Amino acid sequence: MSARPYEDHGAGDRAADPTAAPAALGLGLLAAGGWLLTTARPWRGPGHPLTLALGWTASGALLLCGLLLVARCVRAVHAGHPGETPEADEADEAHC
């Protein structure tokens, strides 16, 4: 864990966060995929197999794309800074 204080990223500046739009898109895709999955339920009534297959395929694709977008955003937010390594943290602690 880093001993550095919280860095100010400009709380009022929405353009400072490049992961906001992809994360929102990913959550939207997850919602659309979940909605489509609930509308393409085979136990709801007899349906044509091709219609069910297309609905489930589209739903699965939306869910997968949404999950990948959200996962990339989470990794980007929780990743360390580019110059930050565990060795650098240990060196900082040794100097204290």
LUMVEX-111323 format. One record per atom (N, C-alpha, C): x, y, z. Coordinates in steps of 0.02 Angstrom, whole numbers, padded with zeros to 5 digits, always signed. Layout:
BEGIN
XYZ/...
END
This chain:
BEGIN
+00042-00058+00000/+00000+00000+00000/+00044+00062+00000/+00026+00111-00037/+00066+00171-00044/+00054+00218+00015/+00108+00250+00037/+00103+00299+00091/+00089+00369+00065/+00082+00376+00000/+00071+00441-00030/+00000+00464-00016/-00010+00529-00005/-00078+00554+00007/-00119+00552-00057/-00184+00560-00046/-00231+00561-00103/-00212+00617-00151/-00212+00601-00214/-00196+00651-00265/-00260+00683-00290/-00260+00748-00298/-00318+00783-00324/-00321+00775-00400/-00375+00748-00424/-00383+00736-00496/-00432+00785-00527/-00447+00838-00493/-00494+00887-00519/-00565+00862-00513/-00593+00866-00454/-00659+00838-00439/-00713+00867-00484/-00708+00930-00503/-00761+00960-00543/-00751+00950-00618/-00695+00923-00639/-00680+00915-00710/-00697+00845-00732/-00752+00838-00769/-00774+00772-00792/-00730+00745-00848/-00696+00789-00884/-00653+00766-00939/-00589+00733-00913/-00576+00738-00848/-00515+00710-00819/-00519+00634-00814/-00579+00604-00816/-00587+00532-00809/-00602+00500-00876/-00552+00469-00908/-00564+00440-00974/-00602+00374-00971/-00615+00347-00912/-00650+00283-00907/-00725+00290-00896/-00749+00351-00887/-00820+00361-00871/-00866+00340-00928/-00851+00362-00988/-00895+00345-01046/-00893+00270-01062/-00834+00238-01065/-00835+00166-01078/-00869+00126-01023/-00862+00148-00960/-00895+00112-00906/-00971+00119-00911/-00994+00179-00928/-01067+00189-00937/-01093+00148-00996/-01055+00145-01049/-01074+00105-01107/-01076+00031-01088/-01027+00008-01051/-01025-00062-01029/-01085-00079-00986/-01103-00035-00940/-01161-00048-00897/-01225-00047-00939/-01228-00004-00988/-01286-00003-01033/-01292-00067-01073/-01236-00092-01098/-01236-00155-01135/-01257-00213-01090/-01234-00213-01028/-01254-00265-00981/-01329-00262-00969/-01356-00202-00962/-01428-00195-00951/-01468-00218-01012/-01445-00198-01072/-01480-00218-01133/-01476-00293-01144/-01418-00322-01130/-01410-00395-01137/-01453-00433-01088/-01457-00409-01026/-01500-00441-00977/-01573-00436-00995/-01593-00378-01019/-01663-00369-01040/-01679-00416-01098/-01635-00420-01147/-01646-00463-01204/-01648-00537-01183/-01606-00555-01136/-01606-00624-01111/-01672-00641-01078/-01701-00595-01041/-01764-00610-01008/-01822-00611-01058/-01816-00578-01115/-01869-00580-01165/-01864-00641-01210/-01806-00674-01211/-01796-00731-01255/-01795-00796-01215/-01838-00802-01166/-01840-00862-01124/-01878-00917-01159/-01850-00977-01164/-01885-01031-01198/-01943-01059-01156/-01940-01052-01090/-01993-01079-01047/-02055-01034-01047/-02050-00976-01077/-02107-00930-01079/-02162-00954-01127/-02142-00990-01176/-02191-01016-01223/-02153-01045-01283/-02188-01083-01323/-02153-01112-01381/-02133-01056-01430/-02072-01059-01450/-02047-01011-01499/-02007-01048-01552/-01997-01015-01606/-01958-01046-01659/-01885-01051-01636/-01853-01107-01647/-01784-01116-01624/-01736-01064-01652/-01747-01041-01714/-01703-00991-01743/-01710-00924-01706/-01772-00906-01689/-01783-00844-01652/-01750-00847-01584/-01758-00904-01550/-01726-00911-01484/-01650-00909-01490/-01623-00942-01540/-01550-00943-01549/-01524-00873-01564/-01559-00835-01606/-01537-00767-01621/-01541-00723-01559/-01595-00729-01521/-01603-00689-01461/-01550-00704-01409/-01536-00768-01398/-01486-00787-01349/-01416-00767-01372/-01404-00773-01437/-01338-00754-01463/-01327-00678-01456/-01377-00639-01474/-01371-00566-01467/-01364-00547-01394/-01402-00578-01351/-01399-00564-01280/-01330-00582-01252/-01305-00639-01270/-01239-00660-01247/-01184-00613-01271/-01189-00590-01334/-01140-00543-01361/-01142-00477-01323/-01202-00452-01310/-01209-00389-01272/-01182-00396-01202/-01198-00451-01169/-01173-00463-01101/-01097-00468-01099/-01069-00504-01147/-00997-00512-01149/-00961-00446-01163/-00985-00408-01211/-00954-00344-01227/-00960-00296-01168/-01018-00295-01135/-01026-00252-01077/-00980-00271-01020/-00974-00336-01009/-00930-00360-00956/-00857-00343-00970/-00836-00350-01033/-00767-00333-01051/-00753-00258-01042/-00801-00216-01063/-00791-00144-01054/-00786-00124-00981/-00830-00151-00940/-00828-00135-00869/-00764-00162-00837/-00743-00221-00856/-00681-00250-00828/-00620-00208-00847/-00618-00185-00910/-00562-00142-00930/-00560-00077-00891/-00619-00049-00879/-00621+00014-00841/-00601+00003-00768/-00622-00052-00739/-00602-00067-00670/-00527-00078-00666/-00499-00113-00714/-00426-00123-00714/-00389-00057-00722/-00415-00013-00765/-00382+00052-00776/-00385+00095-00714/-00441+00093-00678/-00449+00134-00619/-00406+00108-00561/-00403+00043-00553/-00368+00014-00496/-00295-00002-00510/-00271+00009-00571/-00201-00003-00587/-00159+00053-00557/-00097+00037-00542/-00052+00088-00515/-00032+00137-00570/+00001+00189-00549/+00026+00238-00597/+00082+00205-00637/+00095+00228-00699/+00144+00194-00742/+00214+00188-00711/+00236+00236-00673/+00303+00232-00644/+00305+00199-00576/+00248+00177-00552/+00244+00149-00485/+00257+00074-00487/+00306+00052-00448/+00321-00019-00444/+00329-00038-00370/+00323-00101-00353/+00333-00121-00283/+00403-00105-00258/+00454-00108-00301/+00522-00091-00281/+00527-00018-00262/+00491+00026-00298/+00493+00097-00282/+00461+00110-00214/+00407+00074-00200/+00373+00082-00134/+00419+00060-00078/+00456+00004-00088/+00502-00019-00037/+00559+00029-00026/+00582+00060-00081/+00636+00110-00075/+00611+00172-00037/+00549+00192-00049/+00521+00249-00014/+00514+00234+00060/+00495+00174+00078/+00487+00156+00148/+00555+00150+00183/+00607+00131+00146/+00673+00124+00176/+00702+00193+00194/+00684+00245+00157/+00710+00312+00170/+00674+00346+00228/+00618+00320+00251/+00579+00353+00304/+00609+00340+00372/
END
